[in-house]
Amino acid sequence: MKLYTAQELYKQLSESDECVWIEAKGESDSAQSLMESVCSFSNEPGLGGGYILLGIGEDTKALDNRFWIEGVENPDKAQLDISTRCASMFNLSVRPRIDVEKLDGKNVLKIFVPELPSQQKPLYFKSVGLPQGAWRRIGSSDQRCTEEDLYAFYQDNTSFDSSVVKNTGFDDVDLDAVKYYRRCRKEVNPKAEELNYSDRELLESLECLTQDGNLTFAGVMLFGTKRVIRRFYPLMRTDYIRVRGNEWVENVNERFSAIEFMGPLMLQIDRMIDAVLSDLPQNFSLKEGQIHATTKPDLPERVIREAIVNAVMHRSYRHNRPTQIIRYNNRIEIINSGYSLKAQEEIGTAGSDTRNQLIASILHETNLAEFKGTGIRTMRRLMTGAGLSMPTFESDRTKDTFTIRLLLHKFFDEGDVAWLNSFGGTLSQGQRSALIFAREVGAVDTLTYMQIVGEKRKLADSNLDFLKKMGVLKQKGKTVDSVYYVLNSDFDVITPQVTPQVTPQVAPQVDIQTKCNELVLFCRIPRSKKEMMAFLKLSDRKSFDKLYLKPLLNKRIRYTVPDKPNSRIQKYVAIGES
């Protein structure tokens, strides 16, 4: 790495606000924090090391001029303390280059920490051990290592899904999954050579079956029977969870209903997609000259497919726990184990870092997955085209999870406009989007704002800070990467206007629309009024007629006895169904 003066580093830091290879430390930072940066710069592959400027204060709340020169009162003592710690705290002695330089007449320490040779990594705190005692430089922050990081340090390039699952064999293969692979592969490339192989030869060519006759992990997950998956990996499943309302409720009796998907991924992916799609609000249309109505979900089907395939393809299978697809009334959240191998701010950029090379390769060559690195961009394009909010992605290294969040809410309808107008003032489009997101999900943070609005961090910080100063949002928490905000219930306009007037008007309408969609699906076969009311758990006939039956009749459902509306055998069926 190029050698820089303290003045050059301070200028770089001030202009960019953050930097992967520069870390500012001031009086408020602990000695432990400084040592964590030393460990991170020593370990991060390909970075070449990094600089620590000791004696630079930082105001994390400021949008401009975040850094200032506070100086180091006793630079000789500071140098000695740092050198001693570097020599004694880690599994290896670290020898950073420490120089004292002047900035605005004050002493600061410029500490250059070189990257260690690969054979000496990972560096870690002796008192903690591996993996938690090792640190990496992720973006502009220091992060604890996970077990998965250790494979990068030890240069183990083998993919986990290529590992052999002993005591398995060809008898553990679901041949229907193999048939489905052949069908999908033939649609992509009818002349593919492997289509001429026997089933056993095919699996061997895909590295799903070894020469010794054992299945690899990819073979078990993609083609294994439900029995073999349950025997070796009982929690390697996907749970589709339907939550009542927009929040996770702790009452176990009212919390959710769930469907478990366990079996070969080649067959389960489409089943998961169908389950989600069947539960989405549908747009019904009957064009002139058509006999049957057509239906189309508000959320594009391809978005659901990309989100689910992304989860099964990129999740960490080192953790034996299920992937969750959670369907709230207003959104879908897909949570799988394994943080993003890309930095949070690089998610959706060209290229893809793949954990599971075999699984990814097979899903790509059957066209079940997008080309590498294009899936997230496709989701963003389709959701924007459908008038929906951009999908958001949250990578959490601490919990080792990755979350995709898809809002079902069409932005800026009449209810939204009325609600936003109640705040007064002139709000930008991005600020308005942030407020709606906070209302629907419960919070909004810096990284989410950047994703849904498409702004750089500095502008995102500025806009959220404006909403905070306005009193509409209040800060709820903070991480290294992001500041979290929630709606301020004490804001004087929200209390008298938005809560009594807008919320009762908008929220029930959304709930009624959802129930109408569910009722139409329920009426795919003829249903009596009594059955329909029981399905919606309603007892008031007049309310049912006014809110559900009349708005749907002759538009989305019809009489089975159209000439006698009051017939005692009258039933109702979805338009287009017999």
C-alpha positions in Angstrom: 0.0 0.0 0.0 1.2 3.5 -0.8 2.6 5.5 2.1 0.6 8.6 3.1 1.2 11.5 5.4 -1.2 12.2 8.2 -2.4 15.3 6.4 -3.3 13.3 3.3 -5.1 10.7 5.3 -7.1 13.4 7.2 -8.1 15.0 3.9 -9.2 11.7 2.5 -11.2 10.9 5.6 -12.9 14.3 5.7 -13.8 14.2 2.0 -15.2 10.7 1.9 -16.6 10.5 5.5 -15.6 6.8 5.6 -13.0 4.7 4.1 -12.3 0.9 4.1 -8.5 1.5 4.7 -8.6 4.4 7.1 -9.9 4.4 10.7 -10.1 7.5 12.9 -9.7 7.1 16.7 -10.2 9.7 19.3 -10.2 10.1 23.1 -13.7 8.5 23.4 -12.5 5.3 21.6 -11.3 2.5 23.9 -7.9 0.8 23.6 -9.9 -2.4 22.8 -11.5 -0.7 19.8 -8.1 0.4 18.5 -6.8 -3.2 18.8 -9.8 -4.5 16.9 -8.9 -2.3 14.0 -5.3 -3.5 14.1 -6.7 -7.1 14.0 -9.0 -6.2 11.1 -6.4 -4.6 8.9 -4.0 -7.4 9.6 -6.5 -10.0 8.5 -8.6 -8.6 5.6 -7.6 -10.5 2.4 -6.4 -8.3 -0.4 -6.7 -5.0 1.4 -2.9 -4.6 1.9 -3.4 -3.3 5.4 -4.7 0.0 6.6 -4.1 3.2 8.5 -5.3 4.3 12.0 -5.2 8.0 12.8 -5.1 8.4 16.6 -6.1 11.8 17.8 -9.0 12.4 15.4 -12.4 12.9 17.0 -15.6 12.0 15.2 -19.2 13.3 15.6 -21.3 10.5 14.2 -24.4 12.6 14.3 -22.9 15.4 12.1 -23.7 15.3 8.4 -20.7 17.6 7.5 -17.3 18.1 9.1 -17.7 14.8 11.1 -14.0 14.7 11.9 -11.9 17.1 13.9 -8.3 17.2 15.2 -8.2 16.7 18.9 -4.6 15.5 19.2 -2.8 13.1 21.5 -1.6 14.6 24.8 1.3 12.2 25.4 2.3 10.6 22.1 5.4 8.7 23.5 3.3 6.9 26.1 0.6 6.2 23.5 3.2 4.6 21.2 4.5 2.4 24.0 1.0 1.3 25.0 0.0 0.4 21.5 3.3 -1.5 20.8 3.0 -3.5 24.0 -0.6 -4.4 23.3 0.2 -5.4 19.7 3.0 -7.7 20.9 1.1 -9.4 23.7 -2.7 -9.5 23.0 -2.7 -11.6 19.8 -1.7 -15.1 18.9 1.1 -13.5 16.9 3.2 -10.4 17.7 2.1 -7.5 15.4 4.6 -4.7 14.6 2.7 -1.7 13.1 4.6 1.3 11.9 3.8 4.2 14.2 4.7 7.8 13.4 4.0 11.1 15.3 3.0 13.9 13.0 1.5 17.4 13.4 -1.9 18.5 12.3 -2.9 22.0 13.0 -0.1 22.1 15.6 -1.4 19.1 17.5 0.3 15.7 17.7 -1.5 12.7 16.1 -0.3 9.1 15.7 -0.3 7.7 12.2 -0.4 3.9 12.6 0.1 1.7 9.5 -0.9 -1.9 10.0 0.3 -4.2 7.1 -1.7 -7.1 6.0 -0.3 -10.4 7.3 0.9 -13.1 4.9 -1.8 -15.7 4.3 0.0 -18.4 6.2 0.0 -16.3 9.3 -3.8 -15.6 9.2 -6.1 -15.4 11.0 -4.8 -13.0 13.7 -7.0 -13.2 16.8 -7.1 -12.2 20.5 -5.6 -15.0 22.6 -8.1 -14.4 25.4 -11.1 -15.1 23.1 -9.9 -17.6 20.6 -11.4 -18.5 17.2 -13.6 -17.5 15.5 -14.9 -14.7 17.7 -11.5 -13.4 18.6 -10.6 -12.7 15.0 -11.8 -9.5 13.2 -12.2 -8.5 9.6 -12.5 -5.1 7.8 -16.0 -5.1 6.2 -16.7 -1.8 4.5 -15.6 1.0 6.9 -16.2 -1.1 10.0 -14.5 -3.8 12.1 -16.5 -7.0 12.3 -16.1 -10.2 14.3 -15.3 -13.3 12.2 -17.6 -16.2 11.8 -16.6 -19.8 11.1 -17.2 -19.1 7.4 -14.6 -16.4 7.4 -12.0 -18.9 8.6 -12.3 -20.8 5.3 -11.2 -17.6 3.5 -8.2 -17.3 5.7 -7.2 -20.9 5.3 -7.7 -20.5 1.6 -10.2 -23.4 1.5 -11.8 -22.8 -1.9 -13.9 -26.0 -1.8 -17.6 -25.3 -1.6 -19.5 -26.7 1.4 -22.1 -28.2 -0.9 -19.4 -30.4 -2.5 -18.7 -32.2 0.8 -19.6 -35.9 0.9 -22.5 -37.1 3.0 -21.4 -40.6 4.2 -23.8 -43.5 4.4 -25.9 -42.2 1.6 -26.3 -43.6 -1.9 -28.2 -43.7 -5.2 -31.2 -45.3 -3.4 -31.6 -42.0 -1.5 -32.3 -40.1 -4.7 -35.8 -38.9 -5.6 -36.1 -39.9 -9.3 -38.9 -37.4 -9.8 -36.4 -34.7 -9.0 -34.0 -36.1 -11.6 -36.8 -36.2 -14.2 -37.6 -32.5 -13.4 -34.0 -31.6 -13.8 -33.9 -33.3 -17.3 -37.1 -31.4 -18.3 -35.8 -28.0 -17.2 -32.4 -28.6 -18.7 -33.9 -29.8 -22.0 -35.9 -26.5 -22.3 -32.7 -24.5 -21.9 -30.5 -26.7 -24.1 -32.1 -29.6 -25.9 -28.7 -30.8 -27.1 -27.0 -30.9 -23.7 -24.7 -33.9 -23.6 -25.7 -34.9 -20.0 -29.3 -35.5 -21.1 -28.0 -38.7 -22.8 -26.5 -40.1 -19.5 -28.2 -42.6 -17.2 -29.5 -41.1 -14.0 -26.5 -42.3 -12.1 -24.1 -40.9 -14.7 -26.0 -37.7 -14.7 -25.7 -37.2 -11.0 -22.0 -38.0 -11.1 -21.5 -35.4 -13.9 -23.2 -32.8 -11.7 -20.9 -33.7 -8.8 -24.0 -34.8 -6.8 -22.9 -38.4 -6.6 -19.3 -39.6 -6.0 -17.5 -42.5 -7.6 -17.8 -44.3 -4.3 -21.6 -44.0 -4.5 -22.2 -41.4 -1.8 -24.2 -38.3 -2.3 -22.6 -34.9 -1.9 -24.4 -32.3 0.2 -25.6 -30.7 -3.1 -26.9 -34.1 -4.2 -28.9 -34.5 -0.9 -30.4 -31.0 -1.0 -31.3 -30.9 -4.7 -32.2 -34.6 -5.4 -32.4 -36.4 -2.1 -35.6 -38.0 -0.8 -37.5 -36.3 2.0 -36.5 -39.3 4.2 -32.7 -38.8 3.7 -33.0 -35.1 4.3 -34.9 -35.6 7.5 -32.4 -38.2 8.6 -29.3 -36.1 8.2 -30.6 -32.5 8.2 -33.9 -32.4 10.0 -34.1 -28.6 10.1 -33.0 -28.0 6.5 -36.4 -27.0 5.4 -38.4 -23.9 4.4 -41.2 -22.7 6.6 -44.0 -20.5 5.0 -45.5 -18.6 7.9 -48.7 -16.6 7.7 -48.9 -13.9 10.3 -52.1 -12.1 11.2 -51.4 -8.4 10.9 -48.2 -6.5 10.2 -46.2 -7.4 13.3 -44.9 -10.6 14.9 -47.3 -11.4 17.8 -45.9 -13.3 20.8 -49.3 -15.0 21.7 -48.7 -18.5 20.5 -52.4 -19.1 20.0 -52.9 -16.2 17.7 -49.4 -15.9 16.2 -49.3 -17.7 12.9 -50.1 -20.6 10.7 -47.3 -22.4 8.9 -46.5 -24.8 6.1 -43.3 -26.8 6.1 -41.5 -27.6 2.8 -39.0 -30.4 3.1 -37.7 -32.5 0.2 -35.5 -32.1 -2.9 -35.0 -28.4 -3.9 -35.6 -29.3 -7.5 -39.2 -30.0 -6.7 -39.7 -27.8 -3.6 -38.8 -24.5 -5.2 -41.9 -24.4 -7.4 -44.1 -25.6 -4.6 -42.9 -22.7 -2.4 -43.5 -20.2 -5.1 -47.0 -21.5 -5.7 -47.8 -21.3 -2.0 -46.8 -17.7 -1.8 -48.5 -16.7 -5.0 -51.8 -18.3 -4.0 -51.8 -16.2 -0.9 -51.2 -12.8 -2.7 -53.9 -10.3 -3.6 -54.9 -10.9 -7.2 -56.0 -8.4 -9.9 -58.9 -9.8 -11.9 -59.7 -8.6 -15.4 -62.2 -9.6 -18.0 -61.3 -8.0 -21.4 -63.9 -7.4 -24.0 -64.6 -10.5 -26.0 -63.2 -12.8 -23.3 -65.3 -15.5 -21.7 -63.0 -16.2 -18.7 -61.4 -13.6 -16.4 -57.7 -13.6 -16.0 -55.8 -13.1 -12.7 -52.5 -11.6 -11.9 -50.8 -11.1 -8.5 -50.0 -7.5 -7.5 -46.5 -8.7 -6.7 -44.8 -10.0 -10.0 -44.4 -13.7 -9.9 -40.8 -13.4 -11.1 -39.9 -11.3 -8.1 -41.2 -14.1 -5.8 -39.2 -16.7 -7.8 -36.0 -14.7 -7.6 -36.4 -14.0 -3.9 -37.0 -17.7 -3.0 -34.2 -19.0 -5.4 -31.8 -16.4 -3.9 -32.6 -17.7 -0.5 -32.0 -21.4 -1.2 -29.0 -20.7 -3.4 -27.0 -18.3 -1.2 -28.0 -19.4 2.3 -25.3 -20.9 4.6 -26.0 -24.6 4.9 -23.4 -24.8 7.7 -26.3 -23.9 10.0 -28.9 -26.6 10.4 -31.9 -24.3 10.7 -34.9 -23.5 8.4 -35.3 -20.7 6.0 -38.4 -18.6 6.8 -40.8 -17.0 4.4 -43.0 -14.8 6.6 -46.2 -13.4 5.0 -47.5 -10.4 6.9 -50.6 -8.6 5.7 -48.5 -5.8 4.1 -45.2 -7.5 3.2 -43.2 -10.7 2.7 -39.9 -11.3 4.5 -37.6 -14.1 3.6 -35.0 -14.8 6.2 -32.2 -17.3 5.7 -29.0 -18.1 7.5 -25.8 -16.7 6.2 -24.9 -13.0 5.9 -24.2 -11.6 2.4 -20.7 -12.3 1.2 -20.9 -8.8 -0.4 -20.7 -5.7 1.6 -24.2 -4.3 2.4 -23.8 -1.4 0.1 -22.7 -3.6 -2.8 -25.7 -5.8 -2.8 -27.3 -5.7 -6.2 -24.2 -4.6 -8.1 -22.9 -6.7 -11.0 -21.3 -10.1 -10.1 -22.1 -12.6 -7.5 -20.2 -14.2 -4.6 -21.4 -17.8 -4.3 -21.3 -20.0 -1.2 -22.8 -23.0 -2.8 -21.1 -23.4 -6.2 -22.7 -26.7 -7.2 -26.3 -25.8 -6.1 -25.9 -22.4 -7.9 -24.5 -24.0 -11.0 -27.4 -26.4 -11.3 -30.1 -23.8 -10.7 -28.5 -21.5 -13.3 -28.2 -24.2 -16.0 -31.9 -25.2 -15.5 -32.9 -21.5 -15.7 -34.4 -21.7 -12.2 -32.1 -18.9 -11.2 -31.1 -15.7 -13.0 -27.6 -15.2 -14.5 -25.0 -14.5 -11.8 -25.5 -11.1 -10.1 -28.7 -10.1 -12.1 -31.4 -11.5 -9.8 -31.6 -8.5 -7.4 -31.5 -6.0 -10.2 -34.3 -7.9 -11.9 -36.4 -7.8 -8.7 -35.8 -4.0 -8.3 -36.8 -3.3 -11.9 -40.0 -5.4 -11.8 -41.2 -4.0 -8.4 -40.7 -0.5 -9.6 -42.6 -1.2 -12.8 -45.4 -2.6 -10.7 -45.7 0.6 -8.7 -44.3 -1.1 -5.5 -41.5 0.0 -3.2 -38.0 -1.2 -4.1 -37.2 -4.5 -2.3 -34.8 -4.1 0.6 -32.0 -6.4 1.7 -30.5 -6.6 5.2 -27.3 -8.5 5.9 -26.6 -9.2 9.6 -23.1 -10.6 10.4 -23.8 -10.8 14.1 -26.9 -13.0 13.7 -25.4 -14.5 10.5 -28.7 -13.9 8.6 -29.9 -12.3 5.4 -33.4 -10.8 5.0 -35.2 -9.9 1.8 -38.2 -7.6 2.4 -41.0 -7.2 -0.2 -43.7 -4.6 0.5 -47.1 -5.4 -1.0 -48.2 -1.8 -0.5 -48.7 0.3 -3.7 -47.0 3.6 -2.8 -48.7 7.0 -3.0 -52.4 6.0 -3.3 -55.1 8.4 -2.0 -54.7 7.1 1.6 -50.9 7.6 1.5 -51.3 11.1 0.1 -53.8 12.1 2.8 -51.5 10.6 5.5 -48.4 12.4 4.2 -50.2 15.7 3.8 -51.1 15.6 7.5 -47.4 16.1 8.4 -47.3 19.5 6.7 -44.3 21.0 5.2 -42.7 20.1 1.9 -41.3 16.6 1.8 -39.2 15.2 -1.0 -40.2 12.0 -2.7 -37.5 10.1 -0.9 -38.6 11.4 2.5 -42.2 10.5 1.7 -41.2 7.0 0.7 -39.2 6.6 4.0 -42.2 7.6 6.1 -44.5 5.1 4.4 -41.8 2.4 4.8 -41.5 3.2 8.5 -45.3 3.0 8.9 -45.6 -0.3 7.1 -42.6 -2.1 8.5 -42.2 -0.3 11.9 -38.8 1.3 11.3 -36.5 2.7 8.6 -32.7 2.9 8.7 -30.0 4.5 6.6 -29.2 1.5 4.5 -32.8 0.8 3.8 -33.4 4.4 2.8 -30.4 4.2 0.4 -32.0 1.1 -1.2 -35.6 2.3 -1.6 -34.7 5.8 -2.7 -31.4 5.1 -4.5 -29.4 7.8 -2.8 -25.8 7.9 -1.5 -25.2 7.5 2.2 -24.5 11.2 2.9 -27.8 12.3 1.3 -29.7 9.5 3.0 -28.3 10.6 6.4 -29.2 14.2 5.6 -32.8 13.4 4.6 -33.4 11.1 7.7 -31.9 13.7 9.9 -34.3 16.3 8.4 -37.3 14.1 9.3 -35.8 13.7 12.8 -35.4 17.4 13.3 -38.9 18.0 11.9 -40.1 15.7 14.7 -41.7 13.1 12.5 -39.1 10.4 13.2 -37.2 9.7 16.3 -33.9 7.7 16.5 -34.4 4.2 18.0 -31.0 2.7 17.7 -27.7 2.6 15.9 -25.2 0.0 14.6 -21.8 0.5 13.0 -23.4 0.7 9.5 -26.8 2.3 10.1 -29.0 4.6 12.2 -32.6 3.3 12.9 -35.6 5.5 13.1 -39.3 4.9 14.0 -42.3 7.2 13.6 -42.6 9.7 16.5 -46.0 9.1 18.0 -45.6 12.4 19.9 -45.5 14.5 16.8 -48.4 16.9 17.2 -49.9 16.4 13.7 -49.8 12.6 13.8 -51.7 12.3 17.1 -54.9 14.3 16.3 -55.0 13.9 12.5 -53.2 10.8 11.2 -54.1 8.3 13.9 -57.9 9.1 14.3 -58.6 10.0 10.6 -56.2 8.3 8.2 -55.3 5.1 9.9 -58.9 3.9 10.5 -59.7 4.7 6.9 -56.7 3.2 5.2 -55.8 0.2 7.3 -59.3 -1.4 7.3 -59.5 -0.9 3.6 -56.3 -2.8 3.1 -57.6 -5.5 5.4 -60.9 -5.7 3.6 -59.2 -5.9 0.2 -57.0 -8.8 1.5 -60.1 -10.6 2.7 -61.9 -10.0 -0.6 -59.0 -11.6 -2.4 -59.0 -14.6 0.0 -62.8 -14.9 -0.4 -62.5 -15.1 -4.2 -59.9 -17.8 -4.0 -62.2 -19.6 -1.5 -65.0 -19.4 -4.1 -63.1 -21.3 -6.8 -65.7 -23.9 -6.1 -69.4 -22.8 -5.5 -70.0 -21.7 -1.9 -73.1 -20.7 0.0 -73.4 -17.4 1.8 -73.2 -19.2 5.1 -70.0 -20.9 4.1 -68.5 -17.6 2.9 -69.4 -15.8 6.2 -68.0 -18.7 8.2 -64.8 -18.5 6.1 -64.4 -14.8 7.0 -65.5 -15.5 10.6 -68.4 -13.0 10.3 -71.8 -13.2 11.9 -73.4 -9.9 10.7 -75.1 -10.6 7.4 -75.6 -6.9 6.6 -71.9 -6.1 7.0 -71.0 -9.1 4.9 -73.3 -8.0 2.1 -72.1 -4.4 2.2 -68.4 -4.9 2.6 -67.8 -8.1 0.7 -70.6 -9.5 -1.4 -71.9 -6.5 -3.2 -68.4 -5.1 -4.2 -67.5 -8.6 -5.6 -70.8 -9.6 -7.2 -70.7 -9.7 -11.0 -67.1 -8.4 -10.9 -65.1 -11.2 -9.4 -67.8 -13.7 -8.3 -71.2 -14.6 -9.7 -74.5 -16.4 -8.9 -74.7 -20.1 -9.7 -78.5 -19.5 -10.2 -78.4 -16.1 -11.9 -82.2 -16.0 -12.7 -83.2 -16.5 -9.1 -80.9 -14.4 -6.8 -82.9 -15.3 -3.7 -83.0 -19.1 -4.5 -82.6 -21.3 -1.4 -80.0 -23.3 -3.3 -78.1 -20.1 -4.4 -74.3 -20.2 -4.3 -71.5 -18.1 -5.4 -68.5 -18.9 -7.6 -65.4 -17.0 -8.8 -65.8 -15.7 -12.3 -64.1 -18.0 -14.7 -64.7 -21.1 -12.6 -67.5 -23.6 -13.5 
